Amino acid sequence: MKIDERHLIQLAAVVKTGGATEGAALLGLAQPAVSRTLSMLEKRVGEPLFIKGRRPLQPTPFGLALAEHGFVMLAASRKASDLLEGFRVGKSGVVRIGGTPFFMDALIAELCAEFQTHHPDVRIDQSYGYFPDLRAALKADQIDLAICPIDILDEGSGLEFQQILPGRNVIACRVTHPLLLKRKPQPSHLLDYPWVAPPPGSPLMTDLRALLLSFGATEIKIRYSGGSLMGVINYLKSADALTVMPHSVVFAQRKEKTITALPVNIPHPERALAILKRTDAPRAPAVEQFANFIRIGFQDLRHLIKRHEEAVIWGV
């Protein structure tokens, strides 16, 4: 004999609340409909489901045994409803995000953790890449958002971006670097030291070459390359080498007191850190909530970095 699952759920609701009216209210149904369902179910199974004359309604042992199965389905239904409501308001779901390594490690990872304190049921899947790879991943629907430096999009790219931080590079070094003892370091002084190359494929490599060329260098003395952000920081703090980094990345390390920025003005890159997504991407509330959280977080960060920059007396 097959029993309609909806009938078991209604039975469970009545047993749970002690009355047909209360059980109907729990399920958002009309009381007469629930009463008819219980009457039909009793006739179908050929056994009484409730002890006659008891108020609130008291199930028979058989009625309770059937209701136990309904409790399981009722709980599952409630969980499904909660999941649906959470998804609609961005409280649950999956956010797939890709980004450039230095920014993801120095800035975005911490914001991911902060976001999940308010959205604990949202899972974040993070991957790394530079603009060409991230653009391909967006178009292939492998990620929902990309956070990366970008200058301008080609017309008809099918992508849109929102700037969250203007481009600003600095020369990074350890906090005890000899150049920090000079009142106004000159470009010729910087060329006396070896350099750390940014990761392969990073636009920072282009910035480094252009910078050293503007200083009059004919070759780059690379002493370390290919490292992660933590690898580069650990190398810098133990050597007199220099490298080019986004100011925001160096700023994020200020509490560690391992690396800092030389007080030397260098050209700003003609690009900005931005959130990139497909223009035709389906609406995903959790993704929208996350993107908005990142934008707000960077608004605060932008002000802090600006104050930090103004507090430094930049040289040449």
Secondary structure, DSSP 4 states (H G I P E B T S, - for coil): ----HHHHHHHHHHHHHTSHHHHHHHHT--HHHHHHHHHHHHHHHTS-SB-TT-SS--B-HHHHHHHHHHHHHHHHHHHHHHHHHHHHTTSEEEEEEEE-HHHIIIIIHHHHHHHHHH-TEEEEEEEE--HHHHHHHHHTTS-SEEEEEE--PPTT-SEEEEEEEE--EEEEEETT-GGGGSSS--HHHHTTS-EEPPPTT-HHHHHHHHHHHHTT-SS--EEE-S--HHHHHHHHTTSS-BEEEEHHHHHHTGGGTSEEE-S---PPPS-EEEEEEETTPPP-HHHHHHHHHHHHHHHHHHHHHHHHHHHS----
